[in-house]
Amino acid sequence: MLMEPNNVPQAPPPMAPRNGQYDFITDPSKPPSKLSFGNTKKEKLIVAGVSVVVLIVIATIFSSLFSGGGGAKQDYTSILQQQAEIIRISQIGIKQATQSSAQHLAVNTNLTLQSQQKDIAPIAQAAGIKKLNGKTLALGKDDKVDSTLSDASASNQFDSVFVGILQKKLVTYNEILKKVYDSASGKKTKATLSAAYDQVDLLIKSQSTAAEDSPATN
């Protein structure tokens, strides 16, 4: 038997949304809420703490690369002073040497040491040396060198005397490079010092040839 129309079951009314969780559907001007972090005091402290840890890690990595190790500050001062003095002496040779071998030695030494100045400066800064002024660098000057070269020039023996002086200076310089290398801990530091040592060692060996090609003359 067909049911009377007034007896047909009615569909239940739709449930009203709770707490306005669907308001953004009916009201496009009200976008859904977004997740956020860092608004509360606790969250800000967490962010700040993480940032500090990251900075510490970066600083540790930088220190491990460039750290000179041990009490290297005084040694780096000596390195910089010797560099400046060897460059000064090589410039004298560039101007006054007459034999090609001595001239080439002077030029190569000058260029090599100037390059090493730039390479070793960041390591010296990491060891605590901000910057050495001209007066401090001048403490490494050997006044006897000038008078000895002057006398050698007067007696036509400049080239051989110049080569001998330069060799002694480079040997001493390489000794301090090795000393700092042995006490260094950073990989970047040791690599830079090792490269500098090898470069100077080549210059010292080339001086033997220069000395043979620059005999003393009367």
Summary of the structure (lengths in Angstrom):
residues: 218
radius of gyration: 37.2
end to end distance: 144.1
largest distance: 144.1
contacts: 580
relative contact order: 0.13
helix: 72%
strand: 0%
